[in-house]
Amino acid sequence: MAEKKIVSANESGRKKTAAGTAALANAGKAGSATGKRVGAVCLWVAAIVLEVLAILVVFGKLPITFMSSLVFMCILLALDLVCVIIGASLWKSANHIDPASEKNKVKFWLWNNMGLIVTVFAFLPFIILTLTNKNADKKTKVVATVAGVIALLIGGLCAYDWNPISAEEKAAQEGTYADAALPEGDVYFTKFGKKYHLYETCQHINKSDTLYSAKSSDEYAEVGNCVAVAVNFGCNDVCKTCANKFAKENGIETETKTPETETKDGETQE
């Protein structure tokens, strides 16, 4: 039998998958989720402080002599909006790295849309207090209310998580490439295969003349090295035969092997 041709995955012409790319974008960054959340909370605290200052300006409790009080109020609201949006962006990013479980639907929604909740608190009290301020003139009320409503709408739209991800969805996306039992060497897959193999001699890819290999690299070092590369090319699970062989060689207990069937490209699947 002719020797198999082994081609690097990056030179295979096989397209990377959206799910794999999303998984790798977040892989190895779990530790940064806490940092992002801390940053978000700090920005949200700053946003509330800016709102309080804007309220004091409207009520004349913070005299401004170097510019128009209305202009200064609008600047404060603009800064408030910036803090809210950046904070929400950090929070959403953290949630996509370390998502919450969707078993409790209410808690899941509240956690993913904390930015929206903070946005409401960052502008709605300002709007209500401005409208109920009997000492403010009509112009101040109109300008302040309009500015507050616009900021609330923009902030709310930006803060809302339109595409939340749950812990269950992320686990399904990432498959088994983070399994500590997997080796760190090269893995192999066929052009249309959906699983990656730990051994180029695996019986299920013997009929393929060409194999594609995923080489380990520093970029994926924290997420299973070359296995992460394979995931990025759509191979979201390990070949059970390879896994059983590796487990047997390393004295690792595994689940009962499931039957496998052959696919059109010569690779067999469970």
Phi, psi and chi 1 to 4 in degrees:
 res  aa     phi    psi   chi1   chi2   chi3   chi4
   1 MET       -  135.3 -177.1  177.0  178.4      -
   2 ALA   -63.6  147.7      -      -      -      -
   3 GLU   -65.7  137.8 -174.8  177.5   -9.7      -
   4 LYS   -68.0  146.5  -68.6 -176.3 -176.7  -66.2
   5 LYS   -94.3  126.7  179.2 -178.5  178.9 -178.0
   6 ILE  -112.0  121.6  -61.0  179.5      -      -
   7 VAL  -116.1  142.1 -179.9      -      -      -
   8 SER   -63.2  140.7  171.3      -      -      -
   9 ALA   -57.3  -37.8      -      -      -      -
  10 ASN   -68.6  -16.1  -70.1  -35.9      -      -
  11 GLU  -107.3    7.9  -59.7  172.7   -0.5      -
  12 SER   -80.0  -20.6   67.1      -      -      -
  13 GLY    82.3   -3.6      -      -      -      -
  14 ARG   -76.4  132.0  176.1  167.6  172.7  159.1
  15 LYS   -76.1  142.1  -65.6 -178.3  178.8  180.0
  16 LYS   -73.7  148.5  -63.1  179.9  179.4 -179.0
  17 THR   -94.7  152.7   65.3      -      -      -
  18 ALA   -63.6  -40.6      -      -      -      -
  19 ALA   -65.0  -41.3      -      -      -      -
  20 GLY   -66.1  -42.1      -      -      -      -
  21 THR   -63.4  -41.6  -58.7      -      -      -
  22 ALA   -63.7  -40.7      -      -      -      -
  23 ALA   -64.5  -42.5      -      -      -      -
  24 LEU   -71.5  -28.4  -72.5 -179.1      -      -
  25 ALA   -63.4  -30.4      -      -      -      -
  26 ASN  -101.8  -14.6  -66.2  -32.6      -      -
  27 ALA   -64.0  141.8      -      -      -      -
  28 GLY    75.3    7.3      -      -      -      -
  29 LYS  -117.5   14.3  -61.0  179.4 -178.2  178.0
  30 ALA   -56.1  -35.1      -      -      -      -
  31 GLY   -66.4  -23.2      -      -      -      -
  32 SER   -81.9  -11.1   65.8      -      -      -
  33 ALA   -62.1  -42.6      -      -      -      -
  34 THR   -62.8  -43.1  -60.5      -      -      -
  35 GLY   -60.5  -40.7      -      -      -      -
  36 LYS   -66.4  -39.4  -71.2  177.7 -178.3  -68.0
  37 ARG   -68.1  -39.4  -71.2 -167.0  174.6  112.3
  38 VAL   -62.7  -42.8  170.3      -      -      -
  39 GLY   -61.6  -40.5      -      -      -      -
  40 ALA   -63.3  -45.6      -      -      -      -
  41 VAL   -62.3  -41.4  171.5      -      -      -
  42 CYS   -61.7  -42.2  -70.2      -      -      -
  43 LEU   -67.6  -36.8  -74.4  167.7      -      -
  44 TRP   -68.8  -36.1  -72.4  -20.9      -      -
  45 VAL   -63.0  -42.5  170.5      -      -      -
  46 ALA   -61.7  -37.8      -      -      -      -
  47 ALA   -63.3  -42.9      -      -      -      -
  48 ILE   -65.0  -39.6  -61.5  -59.6      -      -
  49 VAL   -62.4  -42.5  170.6      -      -      -
  50 LEU   -64.6  -36.8  -71.0  166.6      -      -
  51 GLU   -63.6  -43.2  179.1 -169.5   25.7      -
  52 VAL   -61.0  -42.7  171.6      -      -      -
  53 LEU   -62.4  -40.8  -67.5  175.9      -      -
  54 ALA   -63.9  -38.6      -      -      -      -
  55 ILE   -64.3  -42.0  -68.3  172.6      -      -
  56 LEU   -62.9  -36.1  -67.7  176.5      -      -
  57 VAL   -65.7  -45.2  170.8      -      -      -
  58 VAL   -62.1  -36.9  170.9      -      -      -
  59 PHE   -86.3    1.8  -83.0   76.8      -      -
  60 GLY    72.4   17.8      -      -      -      -
  61 LYS   -88.4   -6.8  -57.9  -63.2 -176.9  178.7
  62 LEU  -130.3   85.0 -171.7   65.5      -      -
  63 PRO   -60.9  130.2  -20.9   34.0      -      -
  64 ILE  -115.9  121.8  -55.2  -60.5      -      -
  65 THR  -109.9  -18.9   57.5      -      -      -
  66 PHE   -90.2   -7.9   52.0   90.0      -      -
  67 MET  -163.1  172.8   66.1  170.2   63.4      -
  68 SER   -61.8  137.2  166.9      -      -      -
  69 SER   -63.1  -33.6   59.4      -      -      -
  70 LEU   -66.5  -40.9  -79.3  179.1      -      -
  71 VAL   -64.2  -44.3  172.7      -      -      -
  72 PHE   -63.6  -38.7 -172.6   64.1      -      -
  73 MET   -62.6  -42.7  177.2 -153.2   66.2      -
  74 CYS   -64.9  -37.0  -70.2      -      -      -
  75 ILE   -63.7  -42.7  -67.8  175.0      -      -
  76 LEU   -62.6  -41.4  -69.6  172.7      -      -
  77 LEU   -67.0  -36.8  -70.7  179.1      -      -
  78 ALA   -64.7  -43.5      -      -      -      -
  79 LEU   -65.2  -38.1  -67.1  174.0      -      -
  80 ASP   -57.8  -46.5 -174.1   -3.7      -      -
  81 LEU   -63.0  -42.2  179.1   59.7      -      -
  82 VAL   -61.2  -45.4  170.1      -      -      -
  83 CYS   -62.5  -40.9  -71.3      -      -      -
  84 VAL   -64.6  -45.8  162.9      -      -      -
  85 ILE   -67.0  -46.9  -68.1  175.9      -      -
  86 ILE   -64.3  -41.0  -63.0  177.1      -      -
  87 GLY   -61.4  -43.4      -      -      -      -
  88 ALA   -64.5  -38.0      -      -      -      -
  89 SER   -63.3  -42.9  178.2      -      -      -
  90 LEU   -64.7  -40.7  -71.4  173.3      -      -
  91 TRP   -64.9  -44.2 -171.3  -93.5      -      -
  92 LYS   -64.7  -39.4  -73.4 -170.9  -72.2 -174.6
  93 SER   -62.3  -42.7  177.4      -      -      -
  94 ALA   -63.7  -38.7      -      -      -      -
  95 ASN   -67.5  -28.1  -74.1  -17.0      -      -
  96 HIS   -80.4  -20.3  -78.7 -114.8      -      -
  97 ILE   -84.3  -45.4  -65.9  171.8      -      -
  98 ASP  -129.1   77.2 -178.1   25.0      -      -
  99 PRO   -74.3  160.3   29.2  -36.5      -      -
 100 ALA   -89.3  160.7      -      -      -      -
 101 SER   -77.1  146.1  171.7      -      -      -
 102 GLU   -97.7   15.3   61.2  179.6  -13.5      -
 103 LYS   -63.0  -38.2  -68.2 -180.0 -179.9  179.5
 104 ASN  -102.4  101.3 -174.1  -37.3      -      -
 105 LYS   -59.6  -41.2  -61.4  -66.1 -176.3 -178.6
 106 VAL   -66.0  -49.5  174.8      -      -      -
 107 LYS   -61.4  -39.3 -177.8  179.3  178.1 -179.7
 108 PHE   -61.6  -44.8  179.4   71.1      -      -
 109 TRP   -67.1  -45.5 -172.4   91.0      -      -
 110 LEU   -61.3  -43.5  -69.0  173.7      -      -
 111 TRP   -65.3  -41.5 -175.9 -103.6      -      -
 112 ASN   -74.3  -22.7  -79.3  -73.9      -      -
 113 ASN  -115.5   34.1  -69.8  -72.0      -      -
 114 MET   -60.8  -33.7 -167.1   64.9   69.6      -
 115 GLY   -62.4  -39.1      -      -      -      -
 116 LEU   -66.2  -42.3  175.7   61.9      -      -
 117 ILE   -62.0  -45.0  -64.1  170.5      -      -
 118 VAL   -64.7  -37.0  173.3      -      -      -
 119 THR   -59.9  -42.0  -60.8      -      -      -
 120 VAL   -61.4  -44.5  172.2      -      -      -
 121 PHE   -69.8  -23.8  -80.6  102.1      -      -
 122 ALA   -82.2  -13.5      -      -      -      -
 123 PHE  -134.0  -34.0  -65.2  105.5      -      -
 124 LEU   -61.9  -44.3 -171.6   58.0      -      -
 125 PRO   -59.2  -38.0  -26.9   37.9      -      -
 126 PHE   -61.4  -45.4  170.0   82.6      -      -
 127 ILE   -63.9  -46.1  -64.7  171.1      -      -
 128 ILE   -64.2  -45.9  -66.0  174.3      -      -
 129 LEU   -66.6  -33.7  -70.5  174.3      -      -
 130 THR   -66.2  -44.7  -63.1      -      -      -
 131 LEU   -67.5  -28.6  -69.8  173.5      -      -
 132 THR   -95.8    2.3   56.4      -      -      -
 133 ASN   -78.2  108.5 -177.8   12.5      -      -
 134 LYS   -76.0  -17.8  -62.2  179.6  179.6  180.0
 135 ASN   -90.1  -14.4  -63.0  -37.9      -      -
 136 ALA   -79.3  143.2      -      -      -      -
 137 ASP   -75.8  167.8   57.8   81.4      -      -
 138 LYS   -61.5  -41.3 -175.7  176.7  179.8  179.6
 139 LYS   -62.3  -44.6  179.4 -178.7  178.4 -178.7
 140 THR   -62.0  -43.8  -61.3      -      -      -
 141 LYS   -61.6  -44.7  -79.1 -168.6  175.2 -176.3
 142 VAL   -64.6  -51.0  171.5      -      -      -
 143 VAL   -62.5  -46.6  173.2      -      -      -
 144 ALA   -64.6  -43.0      -      -      -      -
 145 THR   -65.0  -47.3  -58.2      -      -      -
 146 VAL   -60.9  -45.4  170.9      -      -      -
 147 ALA   -62.0  -41.2      -      -      -      -
 148 GLY   -66.3  -43.0      -      -      -      -
 149 VAL   -64.6  -44.5  170.6      -      -      -
 150 ILE   -61.3  -44.3  -68.4  174.9      -      -
 151 ALA   -63.6  -39.5      -      -      -      -
 152 LEU   -63.5  -44.0  175.3   60.0      -      -
 153 LEU   -66.0  -46.8  -67.4  175.1      -      -
 154 ILE   -63.7  -46.7  -65.7  175.2      -      -
 155 GLY   -62.3  -41.4      -      -      -      -
 156 GLY   -63.3  -43.6      -      -      -      -
 157 LEU   -64.5  -39.0  -70.4  172.8      -      -
 158 CYS   -75.5  -32.8  -66.5      -      -      -
 159 ALA   -80.5  -26.9      -      -      -      -
 160 TYR   -66.0  133.9 -172.8   79.4      -      -
 161 ASP   -87.8  103.3 -165.9  -18.3      -      -
 162 TRP   -79.1  -16.2  -60.3   92.9      -      -
 163 ASN  -137.9   65.5 -173.8   32.5      -      -
 164 PRO   -69.8  153.0   28.3  -36.4      -      -
 165 ILE  -123.4  138.9 -178.5  173.0      -      -
 166 SER   -98.1  165.3   67.1      -      -      -
 167 ALA   -61.6  -35.9      -      -      -      -
 168 GLU   -66.7  -41.9  -68.0   79.0    7.0      -
 169 GLU   -66.3  -40.5  -71.3  173.4  -29.8      -
 170 LYS   -65.9  -39.6 -175.7  174.4 -178.3 -179.5
 171 ALA   -62.9  -38.1      -      -      -      -
 172 ALA   -69.1  -37.4      -      -      -      -
 173 GLN   -63.5  -46.7  -87.3 -173.3   -3.1      -
 174 GLU   -78.2  -14.9  -65.5  178.8   -8.5      -
 175 GLY    60.3 -134.0      -      -      -      -
 176 THR  -113.9   15.3   61.2      -      -      -
 177 TYR   -69.7  -14.4   75.0   81.9      -      -
 178 ALA   -95.3    7.1      -      -      -      -
 179 ASP   -61.4  125.3 -167.9  -27.5      -      -
 180 ALA   -66.4  -17.5      -      -      -      -
 181 ALA   -79.4   -9.9      -      -      -      -
 182 LEU   -79.2  147.3  -67.4  175.4      -      -
 183 PRO   -75.7  168.3   30.1  -36.6      -      -
 184 GLU  -102.1    4.8  -65.1 -174.6   -5.5      -
 185 GLY   -78.4 -173.1      -      -      -      -
 186 ASP   -63.6  152.1  -64.5   -9.1      -      -
 187 VAL  -124.2  163.6  -65.8      -      -      -
 188 TYR  -132.8  149.4  -52.4   89.3      -      -
 189 PHE  -154.3  162.2   48.7   90.9      -      -
 190 THR   -94.4  173.6   55.3      -      -      -
 191 LYS   -58.2  -42.0 -173.8  173.4 -176.7  179.0
 192 PHE  -114.5    8.5  -59.7  106.7      -      -
 193 GLY   -68.0  149.1      -      -      -      -
 194 LYS  -103.4   -3.7  -62.7  -60.6 -178.0 -177.4
 195 LYS  -124.3  152.4  -63.5 -178.0 -177.6  -67.7
 196 TYR  -103.1  154.4   56.6   83.4      -      -
 197 HIS  -118.7  144.5  -60.1  -99.8      -      -
 198 LEU   -86.5  -16.9  -52.0 -179.4      -      -
 199 TYR  -129.6  131.3  -55.7   90.7      -      -
 200 GLU   -69.7  -16.7   60.9  179.9  -74.5      -
 201 THR   -93.0    7.6   56.0      -      -      -
 202 CYS   -54.4  136.7  177.4      -      -      -
 203 GLN   -61.5  -23.3   65.1 -172.0   49.2      -
 204 HIS   -83.2   -7.5  -54.5  -56.0      -      -
 205 ILE  -122.1   17.0   50.1  177.4      -      -
 206 ASN   -66.5  -27.4  -85.1  -17.8      -      -
 207 LYS   -83.8   -4.5  -65.2 -178.8 -179.4  180.0
 208 SER   -91.4  126.0  -61.3      -      -      -
 209 ASP   -73.5  -27.7  -65.3  -31.5      -      -
 210 THR  -124.9  130.9  -58.6      -      -      -
 211 LEU  -115.2  149.9  -62.4 -179.3      -      -
 212 TYR  -111.1  130.4  -58.2  101.2      -      -
 213 SER  -108.2  145.1   66.4      -      -      -
 214 ALA  -105.8  116.5      -      -      -      -
 215 LYS   -90.6  141.6  -58.6  -71.9 -175.9 -179.9
 216 SER   -70.6  151.2   60.1      -      -      -
 217 SER  -151.8  161.3   65.4      -      -      -
 218 ASP   -60.5  -31.8  -67.0  -22.5      -      -
 219 GLU   -59.5  -32.8 -177.2  178.3   -2.0      -
 220 TYR  -111.3   16.7  -51.9  122.7      -      -
 221 ALA   -58.4  -32.8      -      -      -      -
 222 GLU   -88.6   -2.2  -64.5 -177.1   32.5      -
 223 VAL  -126.1   28.7  -69.5      -      -      -
 224 GLY   100.2   16.8      -      -      -      -
 225 ASN    52.4 -120.8  -67.8  -30.9      -      -
 226 CYS   -64.9  -24.7   50.0      -      -      -
 227 VAL   -60.7  -38.0  177.3      -      -      -
 228 ALA   -63.9  -35.9      -      -      -      -
 229 VAL   -64.1  -43.5 -176.6      -      -      -
 230 ALA   -61.0  -41.1      -      -      -      -
 231 VAL   -60.3  -39.4  170.4      -      -      -
 232 ASN   -64.4  -21.3 -156.9   23.9      -      -
 233 PHE  -101.6   18.2  -79.5   90.1      -      -
 234 GLY    94.0    1.6      -      -      -      -
 235 CYS   -91.7   91.8  -61.2      -      -      -
 236 ASN   -92.2    6.6  -64.7  -43.0      -      -
 237 ASP  -152.6  157.6 -160.2    1.2      -      -
 238 VAL   -90.2  146.4   63.8      -      -      -
 239 CYS   -61.2  126.8  163.6      -      -      -
 240 LYS   -65.0  -34.4  -67.9  -63.8 -174.3  -63.3
 241 THR   -65.1  -43.2  -60.5      -      -      -
 242 CYS   -64.8  -41.3  -72.4      -      -      -
 243 ALA   -64.1  -41.3      -      -      -      -
 244 ASN   -66.1  -39.3  -71.9  -26.6      -      -
 245 LYS   -65.2  -44.7  179.5  179.5  178.2 -179.6
 246 PHE   -63.6  -41.2  177.0   77.5      -      -
 247 ALA   -63.9  -41.2      -      -      -      -
 248 LYS   -64.6  -42.0 -175.4  176.7 -179.6 -179.6
 249 GLU   -66.4  -27.4  -69.1  176.6  -10.8      -
 250 ASN  -109.8   10.0  -67.3  -88.3      -      -
 251 GLY    67.0   36.4      -      -      -      -
 252 ILE  -106.0  132.4  -58.3  171.7      -      -
 253 GLU   -74.3  139.3  -66.9 -174.9    2.6      -
 254 THR  -130.8  168.8   60.3      -      -      -
 255 GLU   -76.6  166.3  -62.7  177.7   -5.1      -
 256 THR   -61.8  135.3  -55.4      -      -      -
 257 LYS   -66.4  137.9 -179.8  179.5  175.0 -178.5
 258 THR   -98.6  154.3   55.3      -      -      -
 259 PRO   -61.7  154.0  -19.6   31.0      -      -
 260 GLU  -126.1  149.0  -62.4  178.1  -30.1      -
 261 THR  -125.3  154.9   55.3      -      -      -
 262 GLU   -88.2  143.3 -173.5  174.6  -29.4      -
 263 THR  -103.3  173.9   59.8      -      -      -
 264 LYS   -65.1  -30.2  -67.8 -177.8  178.8  178.8
 265 ASP   -88.6    9.8   68.7  -29.0      -      -
 266 GLY    95.2  -10.4      -      -      -      -
 267 GLU   -90.6  140.7  178.8 -179.4   -1.9      -
 268 THR  -100.2  150.5   55.4      -      -      -
 269 GLN  -125.6  156.5  -59.0  -68.6  -22.7      -
 270 GLU   -79.7      -  -68.3   78.7    5.8      -
